[in-house]
Amino acid sequence: MPRFFLNKRLIILLVSIIVLVALIGYSVRERENISWPEQFVGDIVGFGQSLVSKPVGAVAGFVENVKDLQNTYTENKKLKSRLEELVKLETMVKDLEKDNDELRSILDKQENLRDFNPVQATVIARNPSQWDDLLVIDKGKVQGVQANMAVITSQGLIGKVKSVKQFSSTIELLSNKNPNNRISALIQGEENVIGSIEGYDMERDQLLVKRIPNDMKVEKGSKVITSGLGGVFPKGLPIGEVKEIVPDQYGLTQTAYVEPIADMYHLEHVIVVDRSKVSIDLEEPAEAEGEE
């Protein structure tokens, strides 16, 4: 008798497993219509989920709204403080401009190293094999473009005019590895430092500003602009930010690694900088010395 019950239980267990597997197989197969028990169970589960999800969603939305309000309040405080700083800076700039104009009128000095006329241009060609070196714009001699003029975007300096045709020009980018592509640069700080952009480090994607005197202190994070002393570029065009300073192999000068501020990869619209005419005669000092 006990063996019979044991066998009966085993048979019931096996039959239950077979029925369960059959039901699973039946439920997972592709069907256009489902049975009413499945519909009933699905409706009950869905109704229960909707009852739970709505209040949970409402609470989650309320918490998110509170966080958004807190973030908005914090951002508003920051923006207000920045607006106050901008108002102060604007006032200072106006005062400095007024003082500058008055001093210039007293000295009867009209030239300014920062003055330039912008020439809007569009990039019309770029060689894939020289993507980091050259591009072609749709402005040339007819529009007043000349060789060695600076070329910028809304962000900052990207290069200079290499060659000019009647209606187009070729631009040599700062990312060009040509060490002879030299541009006079000024590193801003407590004491401004003059250097020369000579080459580009492709591994770091940074400019090399060389010829920095070894006794001049340059801080990491200092801003770099054009110096205006090269005779072609105006002063004050943004170039980049100093990331590292290293001495040269002889220890006589330093080299600054500068991260460009402008994106030189995605270029569509650029500005050729036509510097206002400034009388520069580098031969005059030598002649004066010879006469003396």
TORKOL-4160 file (C-alpha; in steps of 0.2 Angstrom, whole numbers, padded with zeros to 4 digits, m for minus):
292
<pt num="1" X="0000" Y="0000" Z="0000"/>
<pt num="2" X="0014" Y="0013" Z="0004"/>
<pt num="3" X="0023" Y="0008" Z="m0012"/>
<pt num="4" X="0006" Y="0011" Z="m0022"/>
<pt num="5" X="0004" Y="0029" Z="m0014"/>
<pt num="6" X="0023" Y="0032" Z="m0018"/>
<pt num="7" X="0021" Y="0027" Z="m0036"/>
<pt num="8" X="0004" Y="0037" Z="m0037"/>
<pt num="9" X="0013" Y="0053" Z="m0031"/>
<pt num="10" X="0027" Y="0050" Z="m0043"/>
<pt num="11" X="0014" Y="0048" Z="m0057"/>
<pt num="12" X="0005" Y="0064" Z="m0052"/>
<pt num="13" X="0021" Y="0074" Z="m0051"/>
<pt num="14" X="0026" Y="0068" Z="m0069"/>
<pt num="15" X="0009" Y="0072" Z="m0076"/>
<pt num="16" X="0009" Y="0089" Z="m0068"/>
<pt num="17" X="0026" Y="0093" Z="m0075"/>
<pt num="18" X="0020" Y="0087" Z="m0093"/>
<pt num="19" X="0005" Y="0098" Z="m0091"/>
<pt num="20" X="0015" Y="0113" Z="m0085"/>
<pt num="21" X="0027" Y="0111" Z="m0100"/>
<pt num="22" X="0013" Y="0110" Z="m0112"/>
<pt num="23" X="0005" Y="0125" Z="m0105"/>
<pt num="24" X="0021" Y="0135" Z="m0106"/>
<pt num="25" X="0023" Y="0129" Z="m0124"/>
<pt num="26" X="0005" Y="0134" Z="m0128"/>
<pt num="27" X="0007" Y="0151" Z="m0121"/>
<pt num="28" X="0023" Y="0156" Z="m0129"/>
<pt num="29" X="0019" Y="0151" Z="m0147"/>
<pt num="30" X="0013" Y="0164" Z="m0159"/>
<pt num="31" X="m0006" Y="0166" Z="m0159"/>
<pt num="32" X="m0018" Y="0179" Z="m0165"/>
<pt num="33" X="m0030" Y="0176" Z="m0151"/>
<pt num="34" X="m0026" Y="0172" Z="m0133"/>
<pt num="35" X="m0037" Y="0161" Z="m0121"/>
<pt num="36" X="m0050" Y="0169" Z="m0109"/>
<pt num="37" X="m0040" Y="0163" Z="m0094"/>
<pt num="38" X="m0024" Y="0172" Z="m0100"/>
<pt num="39" X="m0034" Y="0187" Z="m0104"/>
<pt num="40" X="m0042" Y="0187" Z="m0087"/>
<pt num="41" X="m0025" Y="0185" Z="m0078"/>
<pt num="42" X="m0017" Y="0198" Z="m0090"/>
<pt num="43" X="m0031" Y="0210" Z="m0086"/>
<pt num="44" X="m0029" Y="0208" Z="m0067"/>
<pt num="45" X="m0010" Y="0210" Z="m0068"/>
<pt num="46" X="m0012" Y="0225" Z="m0079"/>
<pt num="47" X="m0025" Y="0233" Z="m0068"/>
<pt num="48" X="m0014" Y="0230" Z="m0052"/>
<pt num="49" X="0001" Y="0238" Z="m0061"/>
<pt num="50" X="m0008" Y="0253" Z="m0066"/>
<pt num="51" X="m0014" Y="0255" Z="m0048"/>
<pt num="52" X="0004" Y="0254" Z="m0042"/>
<pt num="53" X="0012" Y="0264" Z="m0056"/>
<pt num="54" X="0002" Y="0279" Z="m0055"/>
<pt num="55" X="0005" Y="0284" Z="m0037"/>
<pt num="56" X="0023" Y="0279" Z="m0039"/>
<pt num="57" X="0025" Y="0289" Z="m0055"/>
<pt num="58" X="0017" Y="0304" Z="m0047"/>
<pt num="59" X="0029" Y="0304" Z="m0032"/>
<pt num="60" X="0044" Y="0302" Z="m0043"/>
<pt num="61" X="0038" Y="0316" Z="m0054"/>
<pt num="62" X="0035" Y="0327" Z="m0039"/>
<pt num="63" X="0053" Y="0323" Z="m0032"/>
<pt num="64" X="0060" Y="0327" Z="m0050"/>
<pt num="65" X="0051" Y="0343" Z="m0050"/>
<pt num="66" X="0058" Y="0348" Z="m0033"/>
<pt num="67" X="0075" Y="0344" Z="m0039"/>
<pt num="68" X="0073" Y="0354" Z="m0055"/>
<pt num="69" X="0067" Y="0369" Z="m0044"/>
<pt num="70" X="0082" Y="0367" Z="m0033"/>
<pt num="71" X="0094" Y="0367" Z="m0048"/>
<pt num="72" X="0085" Y="0382" Z="m0056"/>
<pt num="73" X="0086" Y="0392" Z="m0040"/>
<pt num="74" X="0105" Y="0388" Z="m0039"/>
<pt num="75" X="0108" Y="0392" Z="m0057"/>
<pt num="76" X="0098" Y="0408" Z="m0055"/>
<pt num="77" X="0109" Y="0413" Z="m0041"/>
<pt num="78" X="0125" Y="0409" Z="m0051"/>
<pt num="79" X="0118" Y="0419" Z="m0067"/>
<pt num="80" X="0113" Y="0434" Z="m0056"/>
<pt num="81" X="0131" Y="0435" Z="m0049"/>
<pt num="82" X="0138" Y="0433" Z="m0066"/>
<pt num="83" X="0127" Y="0447" Z="m0073"/>
<pt num="84" X="0133" Y="0458" Z="m0059"/>
<pt num="85" X="0151" Y="0454" Z="m0064"/>
<pt num="86" X="0147" Y="0458" Z="m0082"/>
<pt num="87" X="0139" Y="0475" Z="m0077"/>
<pt num="88" X="0155" Y="0479" Z="m0067"/>
<pt num="89" X="0166" Y="0473" Z="m0082"/>
<pt num="90" X="0156" Y="0483" Z="m0094"/>
<pt num="91" X="0158" Y="0499" Z="m0084"/>
<pt num="92" X="0177" Y="0496" Z="m0082"/>
<pt num="93" X="0179" Y="0493" Z="m0101"/>
<pt num="94" X="0169" Y="0509" Z="m0105"/>
<pt num="95" X="0180" Y="0519" Z="m0093"/>
<pt num="96" X="0196" Y="0511" Z="m0100"/>
<pt num="97" X="0190" Y="0515" Z="m0118"/>
<pt num="98" X="0186" Y="0533" Z="m0113"/>
<pt num="99" X="0203" Y="0535" Z="m0105"/>
<pt num="100" X="0212" Y="0527" Z="m0120"/>
<pt num="101" X="0203" Y="0538" Z="m0132"/>
<pt num="102" X="0208" Y="0554" Z="m0121"/>
<pt num="103" X="0226" Y="0548" Z="m0120"/>
<pt num="104" X="0227" Y="0545" Z="m0138"/>
<pt num="105" X="0220" Y="0562" Z="m0142"/>
<pt num="106" X="0233" Y="0570" Z="m0130"/>
<pt num="107" X="0247" Y="0561" Z="m0139"/>
<pt num="108" X="0239" Y="0563" Z="m0156"/>
<pt num="109" X="0241" Y="0545" Z="m0159"/>
<pt num="110" X="0229" Y="0536" Z="m0171"/>
<pt num="111" X="0237" Y="0519" Z="m0174"/>
<pt num="112" X="0232" Y="0504" Z="m0164"/>
<pt num="113" X="0239" Y="0487" Z="m0165"/>
<pt num="114" X="0222" Y="0480" Z="m0162"/>
<pt num="115" X="0213" Y="0488" Z="m0177"/>
<pt num="116" X="0208" Y="0477" Z="m0191"/>
<pt num="117" X="0195" Y="0475" Z="m0205"/>
<pt num="118" X="0186" Y="0458" Z="m0206"/>
<pt num="119" X="0183" Y="0449" Z="m0223"/>
<pt num="120" X="0170" Y="0436" Z="m0221"/>
<pt num="121" X="0174" Y="0420" Z="m0231"/>
<pt num="122" X="0167" Y="0402" Z="m0234"/>
<pt num="123" X="0178" Y="0386" Z="m0235"/>
<pt num="124" X="0175" Y="0379" Z="m0252"/>
<pt num="125" X="0188" Y="0365" Z="m0252"/>
<pt num="126" X="0199" Y="0354" Z="m0241"/>
<pt num="127" X="0210" Y="0341" Z="m0246"/>
<pt num="128" X="0208" Y="0325" Z="m0236"/>
<pt num="129" X="0226" Y="0321" Z="m0236"/>
<pt num="130" X="0230" Y="0338" Z="m0230"/>
<pt num="131" X="0216" Y="0340" Z="m0218"/>
<pt num="132" X="0226" Y="0347" Z="m0204"/>
<pt num="133" X="0237" Y="0358" Z="m0215"/>
<pt num="134" X="0227" Y="0368" Z="m0229"/>
<pt num="135" X="0210" Y="0374" Z="m0234"/>
<pt num="136" X="0203" Y="0385" Z="m0248"/>
<pt num="137" X="0191" Y="0400" Z="m0246"/>
<pt num="138" X="0181" Y="0409" Z="m0258"/>
<pt num="139" X="0189" Y="0426" Z="m0256"/>
<pt num="140" X="0205" Y="0432" Z="m0265"/>
<pt num="141" X="0214" Y="0448" Z="m0272"/>
<pt num="142" X="0198" Y="0456" Z="m0278"/>
<pt num="143" X="0191" Y="0456" Z="m0260"/>
<pt num="144" X="0208" Y="0463" Z="m0253"/>
<pt num="145" X="0215" Y="0447" Z="m0246"/>
<pt num="146" X="0234" Y="0446" Z="m0246"/>
<pt num="147" X="0247" Y="0433" Z="m0241"/>
<pt num="148" X="0251" Y="0431" Z="m0222"/>
<pt num="149" X="0235" Y="0439" Z="m0216"/>
<pt num="150" X="0227" Y="0431" Z="m0201"/>
<pt num="151" X="0212" Y="0420" Z="m0202"/>
<pt num="152" X="0200" Y="0417" Z="m0187"/>
<pt num="153" X="0183" Y="0410" Z="m0183"/>
<pt num="154" X="0171" Y="0416" Z="m0169"/>
<pt num="155" X="0182" Y="0406" Z="m0157"/>
<pt num="156" X="0199" Y="0412" Z="m0161"/>
<pt num="157" X="0215" Y="0411" Z="m0173"/>
<pt num="158" X="0215" Y="0396" Z="m0184"/>
<pt num="159" X="0229" Y="0401" Z="m0197"/>
<pt num="160" X="0235" Y="0413" Z="m0210"/>
<pt num="161" X="0234" Y="0416" Z="m0228"/>
<pt num="162" X="0247" Y="0406" Z="m0238"/>
<pt num="163" X="0244" Y="0410" Z="m0256"/>
<pt num="164" X="0231" Y="0421" Z="m0265"/>
<pt num="165" X="0222" Y="0420" Z="m0282"/>
<pt num="166" X="0210" Y="0432" Z="m0289"/>
<pt num="167" X="0194" Y="0425" Z="m0282"/>
<pt num="168" X="0201" Y="0412" Z="m0269"/>
<pt num="169" X="0215" Y="0409" Z="m0256"/>
<pt num="170" X="0224" Y="0395" Z="m0248"/>
<pt num="171" X="0224" Y="0395" Z="m0229"/>
<pt num="172" X="0238" Y="0387" Z="m0219"/>
<pt num="173" X="0231" Y="0381" Z="m0202"/>
<pt num="174" X="0240" Y="0382" Z="m0186"/>
<pt num="175" X="0239" Y="0363" Z="m0185"/>
<pt num="176" X="0251" Y="0362" Z="m0199"/>
<pt num="177" X="0267" Y="0353" Z="m0194"/>
<pt num="178" X="0278" Y="0366" Z="m0203"/>
<pt num="179" X="0290" Y="0374" Z="m0190"/>
<pt num="180" X="0293" Y="0389" Z="m0202"/>
<pt num="181" X="0275" Y="0394" Z="m0200"/>
<pt num="182" X="0280" Y="0407" Z="m0186"/>
<pt num="183" X="0268" Y="0418" Z="m0177"/>
<pt num="184" X="0272" Y="0431" Z="m0164"/>
<pt num="185" X="0262" Y="0427" Z="m0148"/>
<pt num="186" X="0259" Y="0435" Z="m0131"/>
<pt num="187" X="0257" Y="0425" Z="m0115"/>
<pt num="188" X="0246" Y="0435" Z="m0103"/>
<pt num="189" X="0251" Y="0435" Z="m0085"/>
<pt num="190" X="0257" Y="0447" Z="m0071"/>
<pt num="191" X="0271" Y="0450" Z="m0083"/>
<pt num="192" X="0267" Y="0447" Z="m0102"/>
<pt num="193" X="0279" Y="0436" Z="m0111"/>
<pt num="194" X="0282" Y="0436" Z="m0129"/>
<pt num="195" X="0285" Y="0420" Z="m0139"/>
<pt num="196" X="0284" Y="0412" Z="m0156"/>
<pt num="197" X="0272" Y="0399" Z="m0162"/>
<pt num="198" X="0283" Y="0386" Z="m0171"/>
<pt num="199" X="0275" Y="0370" Z="m0175"/>
<pt num="200" X="0261" Y="0359" Z="m0169"/>
<pt num="201" X="0262" Y="0343" Z="m0158"/>
<pt num="202" X="0251" Y="0330" Z="m0167"/>
<pt num="203" X="0251" Y="0318" Z="m0152"/>
<pt num="204" X="0245" Y="0331" Z="m0140"/>
<pt num="205" X="0235" Y="0342" Z="m0152"/>
<pt num="206" X="0244" Y="0357" Z="m0145"/>
<pt num="207" X="0254" Y="0372" Z="m0152"/>
<pt num="208" X="0272" Y="0374" Z="m0148"/>
<pt num="209" X="0276" Y="0392" Z="m0142"/>
<pt num="210" X="0295" Y="0393" Z="m0142"/>
<pt num="211" X="0309" Y="0406" Z="m0139"/>
<pt num="212" X="0302" Y="0410" Z="m0121"/>
<pt num="213" X="0316" Y="0417" Z="m0111"/>
<pt num="214" X="0321" Y="0405" Z="m0097"/>
<pt num="215" X="0320" Y="0419" Z="m0084"/>
<pt num="216" X="0302" Y="0423" Z="m0088"/>
<pt num="217" X="0289" Y="0414" Z="m0077"/>
<pt num="218" X="0274" Y="0407" Z="m0086"/>
<pt num="219" X="0259" Y="0400" Z="m0077"/>
<pt num="220" X="0249" Y="0385" Z="m0083"/>
<pt num="221" X="0232" Y="0391" Z="m0088"/>
<pt num="222" X="0238" Y="0407" Z="m0095"/>
<pt num="223" X="0229" Y="0414" Z="m0110"/>
<pt num="224" X="0239" Y="0416" Z="m0127"/>
<pt num="225" X="0235" Y="0430" Z="m0140"/>
<pt num="226" X="0243" Y="0437" Z="m0155"/>
<pt num="227" X="0256" Y="0450" Z="m0150"/>
<pt num="228" X="0254" Y="0462" Z="m0165"/>
<pt num="229" X="0273" Y="0464" Z="m0166"/>
<pt num="230" X="0275" Y="0453" Z="m0182"/>
<pt num="231" X="0269" Y="0468" Z="m0193"/>
<pt num="232" X="0254" Y="0458" Z="m0201"/>
<pt num="233" X="0243" Y="0451" Z="m0187"/>
<pt num="234" X="0234" Y="0463" Z="m0176"/>
<pt num="235" X="0236" Y="0462" Z="m0157"/>
<pt num="236" X="0223" Y="0452" Z="m0146"/>
<pt num="237" X="0217" Y="0438" Z="m0157"/>
<pt num="238" X="0214" Y="0423" Z="m0146"/>
<pt num="239" X="0225" Y="0408" Z="m0149"/>
<pt num="240" X="0224" Y="0396" Z="m0134"/>
<pt num="241" X="0228" Y="0392" Z="m0116"/>
<pt num="242" X="0245" Y="0386" Z="m0109"/>
<pt num="243" X="0245" Y="0368" Z="m0103"/>
<pt num="244" X="0263" Y="0364" Z="m0100"/>
<pt num="245" X="0280" Y="0373" Z="m0099"/>
<pt num="246" X="0296" Y="0364" Z="m0103"/>
<pt num="247" X="0314" Y="0370" Z="m0105"/>
<pt num="248" X="0324" Y="0367" Z="m0121"/>
<pt num="249" X="0338" Y="0355" Z="m0122"/>
<pt num="250" X="0351" Y="0368" Z="m0118"/>
<pt num="251" X="0341" Y="0377" Z="m0104"/>
<pt num="252" X="0342" Y="0394" Z="m0112"/>
<pt num="253" X="0324" Y="0396" Z="m0117"/>
<pt num="254" X="0307" Y="0388" Z="m0113"/>
<pt num="255" X="0293" Y="0380" Z="m0124"/>
<pt num="256" X="0275" Y="0381" Z="m0120"/>
<pt num="257" X="0262" Y="0368" Z="m0125"/>
<pt num="258" X="0246" Y="0378" Z="m0130"/>
<pt num="259" X="0229" Y="0370" Z="m0132"/>
<pt num="260" X="0221" Y="0380" Z="m0147"/>
<pt num="261" X="0205" Y="0389" Z="m0142"/>
<pt num="262" X="0197" Y="0387" Z="m0160"/>
<pt num="263" X="0191" Y="0371" Z="m0168"/>
<pt num="264" X="0201" Y="0368" Z="m0183"/>
<pt num="265" X="0192" Y="0352" Z="m0189"/>
<pt num="266" X="0175" Y="0358" Z="m0192"/>
<pt num="267" X="0177" Y="0374" Z="m0202"/>
<pt num="268" X="0164" Y="0381" Z="m0214"/>
<pt num="269" X="0164" Y="0400" Z="m0211"/>
<pt num="270" X="0180" Y="0410" Z="m0207"/>
<pt num="271" X="0186" Y="0428" Z="m0206"/>
<pt num="272" X="0201" Y="0435" Z="m0214"/>
<pt num="273" X="0209" Y="0449" Z="m0204"/>
<pt num="274" X="0214" Y="0464" Z="m0214"/>
<pt num="275" X="0225" Y="0473" Z="m0202"/>
<pt num="276" X="0223" Y="0492" Z="m0202"/>
<pt num="277" X="0239" Y="0500" Z="m0210"/>
<pt num="278" X="0252" Y="0504" Z="m0197"/>
<pt num="279" X="0268" Y="0511" Z="m0202"/>
<pt num="280" X="0282" Y="0499" Z="m0199"/>
<pt num="281" X="0300" Y="0501" Z="m0205"/>
<pt num="282" X="0312" Y="0488" Z="m0198"/>
<pt num="283" X="0326" Y="0495" Z="m0208"/>
<pt num="284" X="0326" Y="0512" Z="m0200"/>
<pt num="285" X="0334" Y="0508" Z="m0183"/>
<pt num="286" X="0349" Y="0499" Z="m0193"/>
<pt num="287" X="0351" Y="0514" Z="m0204"/>
<pt num="288" X="0351" Y="0526" Z="m0189"/>
<pt num="289" X="0364" Y="0516" Z="m0180"/>
<pt num="290" X="0375" Y="0516" Z="m0196"/>
<pt num="291" X="0374" Y="0535" Z="m0197"/>
<pt num="292" X="0379" Y="0537" Z="m0179"/>
